[in-house]
Amino acid sequence: MSESLPSYSSGVFDVPLLGDTIGDNLDRTARTHPDRDALVDHGSGRRWTYREFVADVDALALGLLARGVAKGDRVGIWAPNCPEWTLVQYATAKIGAVLVNINPAYRSHELEFVLRQAGVSVLVAAEAFKTSDYAGMIAEVRPRCPALRDVVLLGSDDWTSLFAATADRSALDRAQASLSADDPINIQYTSGTTGFPKGATLSHHNILNNGFFVGELCDYTEHDRICLPVPFYHCFGMVMGNLAATSHGACMVVPAPAFDPKVTLEAVQAERCTSLYGVPTMFIAELAEPSFDDYDLSSLRTGIMAGSPCPVEVMKQVIERMGMAEVSICYGMTETSPVSTQTRKDDSVERRVSTVGRVGPHLEVKVVDPETGLTVPRGTPGELCTRGYSVMLGYWDQPDKTAEVIDAARWMHTGDLAVMDDDGYVSITGRIKDMVIRGGENVYPREIEEFLYTHPDILDAQVIGVPDPKYGEELMAWVRMRDGAEPVTAESLREFCTGKLAHYKIPRYVHVVDEFPMTVTGKIRKVEMRERAVEILGLGSAESS
C-alpha cells in the first residue's frame, strides 16, 4: 500500500456559504454601507455611493420589467467596461433575467451565433467601440435572430427611458422574492476545454459565492477600493471584481473602457486603490510604462494575478515595485465561476510565485490520471478536477457538451495538467493540449517559459510545439525583447539554455515579436501561434502540433 497521500484536497473554512441571491446580497450591503463609494468611473468622473448605486439598479430593473423582461429571459450585454455594464449586471440579477455576456471583440458572425444559441430577447449594447460598429452589426444580424425583440443602445433615448419607467415598485419586490439562489443568472461564452464557444451557465449561488470567497481570501472590507482593468464580460471582472466588491461593501473602480497601462496607474493613484487586478501581460505593461516611477502606488496592498500562468519574475516585481505585498494568484475557469485555487496572504513569496495556491473555501480539487480517471499520488502530474458550489449548471442547451467535461460525480475536468504537493499546493504545468511530445519525451512549455524569463534581454516568452519529421514535434520559442535589447537568435538562445535545460527542452526555433496573439482577456492564443509558426517555418500542415 502506498504511503503517499492522494492528490485530493477540500477547502475547510469557518465562514459558511452564502445562501441568498445577488440582488438580496446587494441590498444587504447597501443597507449596511449606504454612504460608502460603490462604483467610480475614472474616465468620466462619475461616482455612486451604495445608496445611489442600488437606486439606479432598481430603476433599471423596473424599466426592464416594464419592457416585458421576465425571469428566465436572456438579456445580452455587448459593451466595453463602463458603469452601465455593471448596472445591467445587477438589474438583471434582481429580476431573474439571465445575463448573456458578449465579448466586445466579436464580429457579426460571432454575435449572431450567441444571440441565436442563447435565445437572447433583449440586447443592451454600446453603439460602437474602437473600430467596431456595434449598431451596424446588430442591424445586419437581427433579421436572422427571431428571438431578439428589443435592442437598447447605451446613451440613446431608449436607454434613458428605462430609468424613467413608471412600473409599480411592488412589481420588482415580487420578482426579486420569487428567485432562488440556484436559478441560472448568467451565460458566459467560452471555448472551454474543447471546440467552438459554449455557453457556461452559472447560478446566483455559483458566482456570488465565488466572488465572496475570493474577496474573503483577499481580506476585503468596506475600506477596500478595487481597480478593475480586466473585462467585465469575463468572470475576472464581473465575479472576482464586481461581486467580490459588492459582497464586502468595497468600491469598484473602472479605469477605462479597455486596458491602458498608463490610465490604470493613474486610476490607482487618483482613487487610492488598495487592490489591482490583471493578467500577467497587463502587469508587464504597467511595469514597463515609461512614467511608472511617477505614480504613487503606496495605497496598494493586494490584488489578483490570474487568467494565464504568472511568470515568477513578473510576480516578484509586482510585489517589490508596486507594493502589492499581499497579491494573490488565482486559478480557475469560466465553468467553475471561476476560481478553484488561490494563494493566501500569509503564503511565502516562494509559494505565491511557484504555485496557484490551495483549494478555495468549500471546494474540492483532485489530480487524476487522464487515461484511467484515478486520483494520482501527491507529486505526480495529472489532470486537475474541481467539485463543489462553483461548478456550472452546464453548457446552455448543450447537454452532450456538458457531459464531456462534468462526470457523473459532478467533477469538472479542467483539461489542465497539475501537480499537488504534500501540503496541498497546486502547480499548473500546462494544458493537456499544449503538452509537446518530442522524441517520446513529454515536454511542458510552462517550465521552459519560466526559464526564458531569466534571460536578461527577454521581456516575455511563449513556447509551442511545431511539426517535425524526426521527433514528431519540435520546440519553438516566441519572445518579446526588452527595449533596446538585441534580438536573440536560435543560436544565442541555445547557448543560454545549454547546461541549464535538458537538451530536448531547448527550443530549436526562435521567433521575435512585438506582441503575441491574444484574446481580449489577455490569454495567449497558442493555437494561432502554431498556425502562424507552420507558415513562418514552411512546415506544411499544423494538424500534428
Summary of the structure (lengths in Angstrom):
residues: 545
radius of gyration: 23.3
end to end distance: 39.1
largest distance: 74.4
contacts: 1927
relative contact order: 0.10
helix: 34%
strand: 25%
